[in-house]
Amino acid sequence: MATVGASFTVLIVQALNQYRREHRQRLYAVGYMADVLSKLVQSELLIQKHTIGPHIEAAKRILSGDNQLLELTLDTDEFDILAAGPLTFIGLPDDHKLLVGYDNIQIVQAFDTLLYMHADDTNRLALRSFAAENLKSKRQFLELTREHQNDILNTYWDYLRSLEHEGKRLAAFAFYIFAPMLRTYIGARKFALFSTKSVLETLDRIEGLHRQYQNFVPSQNFFKQTLDGGIQGAL
């Protein structure tokens, strides 16, 4: 009986250790996702505020006939922006993804979606290529007809608006979909015996970014407006 009791005790201890280990892995996974989300969305909002937004306004002024701003932008090579690519983040270890995925597969899918949206560099590269081909030489650009110049500037403006839309889409996904999912998950009873302070502080910082950059974050109905607008709305 003593041997059976000892064996049973060992099994209980092993089960408790596994329980603690798996929950700590879950906490690490959620903490990592929240930290990536914080860095990623802050980087995107900074770019929107200090680079894309000002260049959209500059393009509007130039298209409205501000030749002085046009020549200044050409002289300073300010059409060529966003030289650095997006930040690089690694995915979660498979065993951590499995644990969170067993609880809520949508969180893992949302994290993968977030990383994909952030890493998609198509429009940035297209903008840089277009600027290098059409807006690098002041002499060549000013030799073009006004109509041709406007065609180039309108195309450049379209690229900027596409990048602006991508930023809004990422911000809306981050603030209105992914962050609430993480907060709900970490608030579950299963984590009552574990410290979630660090994760919650990160999520609070993300909410702070929302308030700080509220002028660059779309409304909660952004995705509905996107679906209802354009060709989708017409159909």
Backbone as CSV, one residue per row, in Angstrom:
resi,resn,N_x,N_y,N_z,CA_x,CA_y,CA_z,C_x,C_y,C_z
1,MET,0.824,-1.220,0.000,0.000,0.000,0.000,0.854,1.264,0.000
2,ALA,1.964,1.167,0.763,2.849,2.333,0.819,3.412,2.642,-0.560
3,THR,3.727,1.596,-1.322,4.269,1.785,-2.666,3.232,2.392,-3.595
4,VAL,1.988,1.902,-3.470,0.896,2.435,-4.287,0.660,3.913,-3.958
5,GLY,0.691,4.223,-2.649,0.484,5.607,-2.228,1.574,6.518,-2.740
6,ALA,2.830,6.026,-2.680,3.947,6.827,-3.162,3.843,7.056,-4.665
7,SER,3.454,6.017,-5.381,3.304,6.140,-6.833,2.201,7.132,-7.184
8,PHE,1.110,7.064,-6.403,-0.002,7.986,-6.642,0.430,9.429,-6.381
9,THR,1.223,9.622,-5.342,1.732,10.959,-5.019,2.616,11.491,-6.137
10,VAL,3.462,10.583,-6.658,4.347,10.988,-7.764,3.518,11.411,-8.976
11,LEU,2.462,10.691,-9.274,1.597,11.028,-10.407,0.931,12.387,-10.212
12,ILE,0.497,12.652,-8.971,-0.136,13.937,-8.682,0.865,15.072,-8.863
13,VAL,2.079,14.870,-8.333,3.118,15.896,-8.463,3.452,16.141,-9.928
14,GLN,3.563,15.065,-10.704,3.864,15.204,-12.122,2.748,15.947,-12.858
15,ALA,1.496,15.618,-12.485,0.358,16.288,-13.121,0.339,17.771,-12.785
16,LEU,0.630,18.099,-11.521,0.667,19.503,-11.114,1.793,20.257,-11.822
17,ASN,2.937,19.614,-11.938,4.074,20.240,-12.627,3.752,20.494,-14.088
18,GLN,3.093,19.513,-14.720,2.712,19.691,-16.116,1.679,20.804,-16.258
19,TYR,0.746,20.856,-15.300,-0.279,21.901,-15.312,0.365,23.278,-15.225
20,ARG,1.302,23.433,-14.292,1.981,24.715,-14.137,2.809,25.054,-15.379
21,ARG,3.526,24.054,-15.905,4.377,24.289,-17.065,3.546,24.727,-18.272
22,GLU,2.434,24.044,-18.518,1.613,24.378,-19.673,0.957,25.750,-19.531
23,HIS,0.556,26.090,-18.318,-0.052,27.406,-18.136,0.996,28.511,-18.252
24,ARG,2.206,28.232,-17.798,3.268,29.218,-17.979,3.610,29.394,-19.454
25,GLN,3.543,28.311,-20.204,3.763,28.416,-21.644,2.648,29.234,-22.295
26,ARG,1.418,29.026,-21.841,0.308,29.837,-22.348,0.537,31.315,-22.040
27,LEU,0.947,31.585,-20.791,1.202,32.974,-20.399,2.339,33.580,-21.211
28,TYR,3.386,32.794,-21.443,4.490,33.294,-22.264,3.989,33.613,-23.667
29,ALA,3.171,32.720,-24.227,2.667,32.907,-25.588,1.832,34.183,-25.677
30,VAL,0.928,34.376,-24.737,0.077,35.567,-24.764,0.912,36.817,-24.501
31,GLY,1.866,36.717,-23.572,2.740,37.855,-23.307,3.557,38.236,-24.522
32,TYR,4.054,37.232,-25.230,4.842,37.501,-26.442,3.967,38.135,-27.512
33,MET,2.759,37.599,-27.715,1.861,38.159,-28.727,1.500,39.600,-28.391
34,ALA,1.245,39.876,-27.109,0.906,41.242,-26.703,2.092,42.179,-26.906
35,ASP,3.297,41.707,-26.607,4.491,42.540,-26.780,4.738,42.849,-28.257
36,VAL,4.597,41.841,-29.103,4.739,42.051,-30.548,3.682,43.032,-31.042
37,LEU,2.458,42.851,-30.586,1.371,43.739,-30.988,1.686,45.184,-30.607
38,SER,2.189,45.385,-29.401,2.525,46.727,-28.936,3.590,47.380,-29.812
39,LYS,4.670,46.665,-30.073,5.762,47.211,-30.886,5.311,47.454,-32.323
40,LEU,4.558,46.514,-32.841,4.141,46.573,-34.237,3.194,47.747,-34.484
41,VAL,2.193,47.890,-33.612,1.207,48.940,-33.838,1.810,50.321,-33.565
42,GLN,2.727,50.415,-32.602,3.387,51.700,-32.366,4.233,52.109,-33.564
43,SER,4.957,51.155,-34.133,5.767,51.435,-35.316,4.893,51.919,-36.467
44,GLU,3.781,51.255,-36.684,2.893,51.612,-37.788,2.281,52.996,-37.583
45,LEU,1.871,53.298,-36.363,1.251,54.589,-36.098,2.259,55.736,-36.222
46,LEU,3.499,55.488,-35.822,4.543,56.498,-35.992,4.763,56.811,-37.471
47,ILE,4.776,55.774,-38.287,4.956,55.967,-39.730,3.778,56.733,-40.317
48,GLN,2.571,56.377,-39.869,1.392,57.071,-40.368,1.427,58.548,-39.991
49,LYS,1.819,58.838,-38.762,1.793,60.220,-38.274,2.906,61.081,-38.870
50,HIS,4.111,60.536,-38.925,5.265,61.355,-39.273,5.734,61.226,-40.725
51,THR,5.241,60.219,-41.439,5.704,60.038,-42.817,4.563,60.025,-43.825
52,ILE,3.683,59.064,-43.714,2.647,58.914,-44.740,1.660,60.076,-44.713
53,GLY,1.173,60.426,-43.519,0.217,61.526,-43.416,0.757,62.830,-43.979
54,PRO,1.951,63.277,-43.552,2.499,64.527,-44.099,2.730,64.483,-45.603
55,HIS,3.133,63.348,-46.133,3.379,63.259,-47.577,2.075,63.263,-48.372
56,ILE,1.008,62.736,-47.789,-0.296,62.833,-48.449,-0.719,64.298,-48.537
57,GLU,-0.546,65.018,-47.445,-0.905,66.434,-47.442,-0.024,67.218,-48.412
58,ALA,1.264,66.887,-48.454,2.167,67.568,-49.383,1.758,67.291,-50.831
59,ALA,1.408,66.038,-51.120,0.989,65.691,-52.486,-0.270,66.456,-52.879
60,LYS,-1.199,66.614,-51.931,-2.413,67.383,-52.213,-2.066,68.827,-52.580
61,ARG,-1.187,69.432,-51.797,-0.803,70.823,-52.055,-0.106,70.966,-53.408
62,ILE,0.758,70.004,-53.718,1.475,70.064,-54.994,0.500,69.916,-56.157
63,LEU,-0.453,68.992,-56.030,-1.444,68.797,-57.084,-2.363,70.014,-57.215
64,SER,-2.468,70.800,-56.138,-3.286,72.014,-56.176,-2.529,73.198,-56.765
65,GLY,-1.237,72.976,-57.090,-0.485,74.026,-57.754,0.626,74.661,-56.947
66,ASP,1.029,74.054,-55.840,2.111,74.612,-55.022,3.456,74.218,-55.631
67,ASN,3.926,75.019,-56.578,5.174,74.706,-57.287,6.403,74.848,-56.388
68,GLN,6.322,75.754,-55.424,7.445,75.917,-54.507,7.659,74.644,-53.692
69,LEU,6.573,74.066,-53.200,6.682,72.817,-52.444,7.141,71.680,-53.351
70,LEU,6.687,71.669,-54.588,7.121,70.646,-55.541,8.632,70.684,-55.724
71,GLU,9.167,71.881,-55.978,10.612,71.997,-56.218,11.399,71.660,-54.951
72,LEU,10.891,72.059,-53.791,11.568,71.730,-52.529,11.587,70.222,-52.316
73,THR,10.476,69.562,-52.602,10.388,68.110,-52.415,11.327,67.388,-53.368
74,LEU,11.432,67.881,-54.592,12.362,67.294,-55.555,13.809,67.546,-55.147
75,ASP,14.099,68.772,-54.697,15.469,69.122,-54.303,15.960,68.274,-53.132
76,THR,15.068,67.996,-52.188,15.452,67.251,-50.975,15.197,65.752,-51.088
77,ASP,14.764,65.308,-52.266,14.495,63.883,-52.509,13.475,63.337,-51.521
78,GLU,12.480,64.155,-51.192,11.479,63.769,-50.198,10.390,62.862,-50.760
79,PHE,10.370,62.661,-52.054,9.402,61.704,-52.605,9.819,60.268,-52.295
80,ASP,11.106,60.067,-52.117,11.637,58.728,-51.845,11.616,58.492,-50.342
81,ILE,10.582,57.820,-49.861,10.392,57.612,-48.424,10.335,56.118,-48.104
82,LEU,10.284,55.818,-46.820,10.130,54.451,-46.323,11.230,53.531,-46.847
83,ALA,12.474,53.982,-46.658,13.600,53.175,-47.122,13.730,51.877,-46.334
84,ALA,13.422,51.923,-45.045,13.531,50.722,-44.208,12.272,49.877,-44.322
85,GLY,12.468,48.576,-44.381,11.336,47.665,-44.432,10.687,47.496,-43.072
86,PRO,9.617,46.713,-42.989,8.924,46.508,-41.713,9.784,45.743,-40.716
87,LEU,9.488,45.937,-39.436,10.162,45.179,-38.391,9.917,43.690,-38.580
88,THR,10.880,42.894,-38.167,10.763,41.440,-38.310,10.486,40.800,-36.956
89,PHE,9.467,39.971,-36.906,9.121,39.243,-35.693,9.044,37.758,-36.021
90,ILE,9.474,36.946,-35.078,9.386,35.498,-35.273,8.062,34.998,-34.720
91,GLY,7.623,33.877,-35.247,6.389,33.286,-34.757,6.597,32.566,-33.437
92,LEU,5.521,32.070,-32.889,5.586,31.337,-31.623,6.071,29.906,-31.853
93,PRO,6.746,29.297,-30.852,7.074,27.868,-30.944,5.799,27.049,-31.113
94,ASP,5.901,25.967,-31.847,4.710,25.169,-32.147,4.007,24.657,-30.894
95,ASP,4.785,24.253,-29.863,4.133,23.710,-28.681,3.331,24.782,-27.953
96,HIS,3.819,26.035,-27.977,3.075,27.126,-27.361,1.816,27.439,-28.163
97,LYS,1.933,27.420,-29.488,0.774,27.685,-30.336,-0.295,26.619,-30.143
98,LEU,0.153,25.385,-29.976,-0.810,24.307,-29.785,-1.610,24.489,-28.505
99,LEU,-0.933,24.868,-27.427,-1.625,25.041,-26.155,-2.670,26.146,-26.232
100,VAL,-2.277,27.286,-26.800,-3.236,28.378,-26.943,-4.305,28.010,-27.962
101,GLY,-3.890,27.346,-29.028,-4.827,26.950,-30.070,-5.883,25.977,-29.584
102,TYR,-5.520,25.080,-28.683,-6.507,24.161,-28.106,-7.583,24.938,-27.354
103,ASP,-7.178,26.032,-26.707,-8.134,26.852,-25.962,-8.948,27.745,-26.886
104,ASN,-8.245,28.380,-27.833,-8.910,29.323,-28.741,-8.073,29.449,-30.005
105,ILE,-8.431,28.690,-31.014,-7.666,28.676,-32.256,-7.696,30.035,-32.941
106,GLN,-8.731,30.834,-32.680,-8.844,32.134,-33.338,-7.722,33.086,-32.905
107,ILE,-7.219,32.928,-31.677,-6.119,33.787,-31.228,-4.865,33.505,-32.044
108,VAL,-4.557,32.244,-32.249,-3.382,31.879,-33.037,-3.542,32.353,-34.481
109,GLN,-4.722,32.163,-35.028,-4.976,32.615,-36.398,-4.872,34.136,-36.508
110,ALA,-5.380,34.839,-35.491,-5.317,36.301,-35.510,-3.871,36.784,-35.431
111,PHE,-3.051,36.120,-34.629,-1.642,36.505,-34.520,-0.926,36.294,-35.846
112,ASP,-1.181,35.177,-36.486,-0.577,34.923,-37.796,-1.035,35.962,-38.817
113,THR,-2.314,36.328,-38.755,-2.844,37.350,-39.664,-2.163,38.691,-39.423
114,LEU,-1.978,39.043,-38.164,-1.321,40.300,-37.815,0.102,40.346,-38.375
115,LEU,0.848,39.267,-38.192,2.217,39.213,-38.699,2.236,39.307,-40.222
116,TYR,1.280,38.670,-40.865,1.220,38.716,-42.333,0.930,40.142,-42.822
117,MET,-0.050,40.802,-42.201,-0.387,42.164,-42.618,0.807,43.089,-42.443
118,HIS,1.527,42.925,-41.333,2.671,43.784,-41.069,3.817,43.519,-42.041
119,ALA,4.021,42.253,-42.386,5.167,41.886,-43.230,4.928,42.146,-44.715
120,ASP,3.660,42.306,-45.112,3.356,42.523,-46.527,3.956,43.855,-46.979
121,ASP,4.961,43.776,-47.825,5.767,44.943,-48.200,5.505,45.396,-49.636
122,THR,4.462,44.879,-50.237,4.236,45.096,-51.663,4.087,46.575,-52.010
123,ASN,3.212,47.277,-51.306,2.954,48.679,-51.642,4.141,49.582,-51.341
124,ARG,4.854,49.314,-50.255,6.030,50.134,-49.937,7.084,50.007,-51.042
125,LEU,7.340,48.778,-51.464,8.336,48.560,-52.509,7.885,49.167,-53.837
126,ALA,6.598,49.063,-54.117,6.069,49.649,-55.352,6.205,51.169,-55.326
127,LEU,5.927,51.772,-54.185,6.075,53.223,-54.059,7.513,53.651,-54.277
128,ARG,8.447,52.950,-53.662,9.852,53.314,-53.791,10.338,53.134,-55.229
129,SER,9.892,52.059,-55.852,10.277,51.825,-57.241,9.710,52.918,-58.153
130,PHE,8.462,53.301,-57.908,7.823,54.336,-58.722,8.526,55.680,-58.528
131,ALA,8.847,56.010,-57.268,9.528,57.275,-56.989,10.915,57.307,-57.626
132,ALA,11.628,56.176,-57.551,12.972,56.117,-58.135,12.930,56.295,-59.637
133,GLU,11.877,55.817,-60.273,11.769,55.881,-61.732,11.260,57.234,-62.221
134,ASN,10.392,57.875,-61.410,9.705,59.063,-61.920,9.957,60.358,-61.158
135,LEU,10.469,60.278,-59.935,10.548,61.480,-59.105,11.934,61.693,-58.502
136,LYS,12.944,61.126,-59.114,14.307,61.295,-58.619,15.008,62.506,-59.252
137,SER,14.746,62.712,-60.507,15.432,63.787,-61.239,14.532,65.005,-61.365
138,LYS,14.933,66.099,-60.738,14.164,67.337,-60.830,14.125,67.831,-62.271
139,ARG,15.249,67.796,-62.948,15.318,68.293,-64.309,14.375,67.529,-65.230
140,GLN,14.444,66.191,-65.169,13.608,65.375,-66.041,12.120,65.572,-65.728
141,PHE,11.797,65.678,-64.433,10.392,65.827,-64.077,9.840,67.169,-64.565
142,LEU,10.591,68.246,-64.382,10.105,69.568,-64.774,10.056,69.752,-66.282
143,GLU,10.743,68.894,-67.020,10.684,68.955,-68.483,9.407,68.322,-69.033
144,LEU,8.707,67.565,-68.201,7.474,66.913,-68.638,6.348,67.925,-68.762
145,THR,5.343,67.584,-69.531,4.162,68.438,-69.604,3.450,68.427,-68.253
146,ARG,2.660,69.451,-68.001,1.935,69.522,-66.723,0.993,68.338,-66.565
147,GLU,0.397,67.907,-67.659,-0.507,66.760,-67.607,0.230,65.498,-67.182
148,HIS,1.414,65.306,-67.777,2.211,64.138,-67.422,2.676,64.216,-65.964
149,GLN,3.080,65.394,-65.524,3.468,65.574,-64.128,2.322,65.197,-63.185
150,ASN,1.130,65.674,-63.517,-0.024,65.377,-62.669,-0.348,63.888,-62.652
151,ASP,-0.168,63.220,-63.787,-0.379,61.766,-63.822,0.563,61.069,-62.849
152,ILE,1.821,61.486,-62.860,2.815,60.892,-61.960,2.468,61.193,-60.506
153,LEU,2.133,62.438,-60.231,1.817,62.829,-58.849,0.546,62.149,-58.349
154,ASN,-0.427,61.985,-59.209,-1.656,61.282,-58.808,-1.381,59.816,-58.508
155,THR,-0.522,59.205,-59.310,-0.158,57.814,-59.054,0.599,57.692,-57.730
156,TYR,1.506,58.633,-57.491,2.248,58.660,-56.226,1.285,58.815,-55.056
157,TRP,0.314,59.702,-55.202,-0.707,59.917,-54.169,-1.518,58.646,-53.929
158,ASP,-1.833,57.924,-55.002,-2.572,56.659,-54.876,-1.779,55.637,-54.057
159,TYR,-0.474,55.561,-54.311,0.362,54.651,-53.518,0.334,55.038,-52.037
160,LEU,0.422,56.330,-51.771,0.381,56.796,-50.384,-0.952,56.446,-49.727
161,ARG,-2.035,56.634,-50.449,-3.351,56.322,-49.891,-3.494,54.824,-49.625
162,SER,-2.887,54.011,-50.489,-2.916,52.562,-50.257,-2.166,52.211,-48.979
163,LEU,-1.023,52.854,-48.774,-0.258,52.620,-47.545,-1.014,53.137,-46.327
164,GLU,-1.699,54.244,-46.478,-2.519,54.768,-45.381,-3.628,53.773,-45.032
165,HIS,-4.264,53.224,-46.059,-5.340,52.252,-45.828,-4.798,50.999,-45.136
166,GLU,-3.631,50.545,-45.565,-3.025,49.376,-44.915,-2.771,49.652,-43.438
167,GLY,-2.276,50.854,-43.130,-2.026,51.207,-41.745,-3.304,51.246,-40.924
168,LYS,-4.361,51.812,-41.494,-5.643,51.853,-40.789,-6.198,50.444,-40.576
169,ARG,-6.056,49.605,-41.568,-6.547,48.230,-41.445,-5.816,47.496,-40.327
170,LEU,-4.498,47.670,-40.273,-3.717,47.011,-39.226,-4.098,47.560,-37.855
171,ALA,-4.243,48.884,-37.745,-4.599,49.483,-36.463,-5.980,49.019,-36.007
172,ALA,-6.939,48.980,-36.926,-8.286,48.536,-36.577,-8.267,47.078,-36.117
173,PHE,-7.522,46.251,-36.811,-7.425,44.844,-36.435,-6.776,44.702,-35.058
174,ALA,-5.735,45.492,-34.817,-5.011,45.420,-33.551,-5.877,45.866,-32.381
175,PHE,-6.504,47.032,-32.504,-7.227,47.629,-31.378,-8.608,47.030,-31.153
176,TYR,-9.294,46.664,-32.232,-10.688,46.260,-32.095,-10.906,44.748,-32.140
177,ILE,-9.908,44.015,-32.595,-10.074,42.562,-32.707,-9.059,41.815,-31.859
178,PHE,-7.771,42.016,-32.133,-6.766,41.164,-31.500,-6.542,41.495,-30.027
179,ALA,-6.364,42.766,-29.695,-6.128,43.133,-28.291,-7.284,42.689,-27.387
180,PRO,-8.547,42.918,-27.765,-9.642,42.418,-26.923,-9.641,40.900,-26.777
181,MET,-9.258,40.179,-27.825,-9.179,38.725,-27.737,-8.157,38.298,-26.681
182,LEU,-6.994,38.957,-26.681,-5.958,38.623,-25.702,-6.405,38.956,-24.287
183,ARG,-7.061,40.092,-24.111,-7.514,40.481,-22.771,-8.570,39.506,-22.252
184,THR,-9.475,39.093,-23.111,-10.507,38.124,-22.699,-9.861,36.789,-22.327
185,TYR,-8.914,36.354,-23.128,-8.254,35.065,-22.877,-7.494,35.076,-21.563
186,ILE,-6.744,36.150,-21.325,-5.912,36.201,-20.124,-6.758,36.396,-18.869
187,GLY,-7.997,36.820,-19.042,-8.879,37.010,-17.891,-9.641,35.765,-17.499
188,ALA,-9.392,34.655,-18.163,-10.103,33.414,-17.865,-9.725,32.876,-16.491
189,ARG,-10.606,32.082,-15.920,-10.397,31.531,-14.582,-9.158,30.652,-14.495
190,LYS,-8.777,30.043,-15.588,-7.641,29.128,-15.571,-6.344,29.824,-15.177
191,PHE,-6.320,31.158,-15.328,-5.103,31.903,-14.977,-5.213,32.587,-13.608
192,ALA,-6.242,32.240,-12.854,-6.465,32.894,-11.555,-5.300,32.679,-10.592
193,LEU,-4.619,31.552,-10.706,-3.517,31.231,-9.784,-2.161,31.702,-10.302
194,PHE,-2.151,32.380,-11.443,-0.893,32.810,-12.055,-0.892,34.337,-12.199
195,SER,0.287,34.905,-12.189,0.410,36.349,-12.335,0.264,36.752,-13.805
196,THR,-0.709,37.602,-14.062,-0.927,38.107,-15.420,-0.613,39.607,-15.497
197,LYS,0.041,40.126,-14.472,0.296,41.562,-14.377,1.060,42.099,-15.586
198,SER,2.112,41.402,-15.989,2.947,41.875,-17.088,2.152,41.956,-18.391
199,VAL,1.356,40.920,-18.664,0.564,40.912,-19.898,-0.466,42.033,-19.872
200,LEU,-1.133,42.202,-18.736,-2.152,43.242,-18.633,-1.546,44.637,-18.770
201,GLU,-0.336,44.825,-18.248,0.339,46.117,-18.406,0.639,46.402,-19.872
202,THR,1.038,45.365,-20.599,1.289,45.542,-22.035,0.004,45.895,-22.769
203,LEU,-1.076,45.217,-22.437,-2.362,45.521,-23.069,-2.831,46.929,-22.708
204,ASP,-2.533,47.371,-21.493,-2.869,48.747,-21.106,-2.058,49.750,-21.931
205,ARG,-0.798,49.419,-22.207,0.025,50.306,-23.045,-0.554,50.404,-24.449
206,ILE,-1.067,49.294,-24.930,-1.686,49.292,-26.261,-2.915,50.199,-26.269
207,GLU,-3.710,50.141,-25.216,-4.855,51.046,-25.114,-4.383,52.501,-25.061
208,GLY,-3.247,52.726,-24.394,-2.680,54.064,-24.341,-2.275,54.561,-25.718
209,LEU,-1.740,53.667,-26.552,-1.389,54.036,-27.927,-2.634,54.438,-28.712
210,HIS,-3.721,53.738,-28.450,-4.984,54.070,-29.117,-5.396,55.495,-28.783
211,ARG,-5.292,55.860,-27.528,-5.653,57.228,-27.123,-4.658,58.246,-27.680
212,GLN,-3.369,57.900,-27.638,-2.328,58.833,-28.073,-2.422,59.146,-29.566
213,TYR,-2.765,58.138,-30.355,-2.803,58.302,-31.815,-4.228,58.209,-32.345
214,GLN,-5.184,58.667,-31.567,-6.585,58.486,-31.943,-6.924,59.127,-33.287
215,ASN,-6.193,60.180,-33.655,-6.468,60.826,-34.941,-6.019,59.978,-36.133
216,PHE,-5.239,58.937,-35.870,-4.730,58.090,-36.949,-5.304,56.672,-36.879
217,VAL,-6.250,56.471,-35.968,-6.886,55.160,-35.817,-8.317,55.268,-36.337
218,PRO,-8.730,54.388,-37.217,-10.097,54.461,-37.748,-11.130,54.077,-36.687
219,SER,-12.385,54.320,-36.988,-13.462,53.979,-36.063,-13.684,52.470,-36.032
220,GLN,-14.498,52.038,-35.086,-14.732,50.604,-34.909,-15.458,49.970,-36.087
221,ASN,-16.160,50.763,-36.865,-16.875,50.199,-38.020,-16.051,50.275,-39.294
222,PHE,-14.723,50.367,-39.145,-13.829,50.488,-40.306,-14.027,49.342,-41.286
223,PHE,-14.051,48.105,-40.784,-14.147,46.957,-41.688,-15.506,46.916,-42.384
224,LYS,-16.556,47.293,-41.665,-17.878,47.330,-42.293,-17.916,48.402,-43.379
225,GLN,-17.337,49.564,-43.084,-17.291,50.621,-44.081,-16.488,50.193,-45.309
226,THR,-15.400,49.455,-45.068,-14.588,48.982,-46.181,-15.362,48.012,-47.046
227,LEU,-16.119,47.114,-46.400,-16.913,46.141,-47.161,-18.060,46.801,-47.900
228,ASP,-18.656,47.824,-47.272,-19.827,48.477,-47.878,-19.439,49.511,-48.937
229,GLY,-18.169,49.928,-48.936,-17.739,50.961,-49.869,-17.263,50.377,-51.195
230,GLY,-16.960,51.256,-52.115,-16.392,50.830,-53.394,-17.302,49.930,-54.181
231,ILE,-16.715,48.970,-54.878,-17.461,48.074,-55.768,-18.396,47.162,-54.974
232,GLN,-17.958,46.779,-53.733,-18.798,45.902,-52.922,-20.133,46.581,-52.613
233,GLY,-20.047,47.884,-52.248,-21.277,48.607,-51.934,-22.156,48.773,-53.155
234,ALA,-21.525,49.019,-54.283,-22.302,49.206,-55.512,-23.014,47.929,-55.924
235,LEU,-22.374,46.783,-55.653,-23.002,45.514,-56.019,-24.051,45.089,-54.994
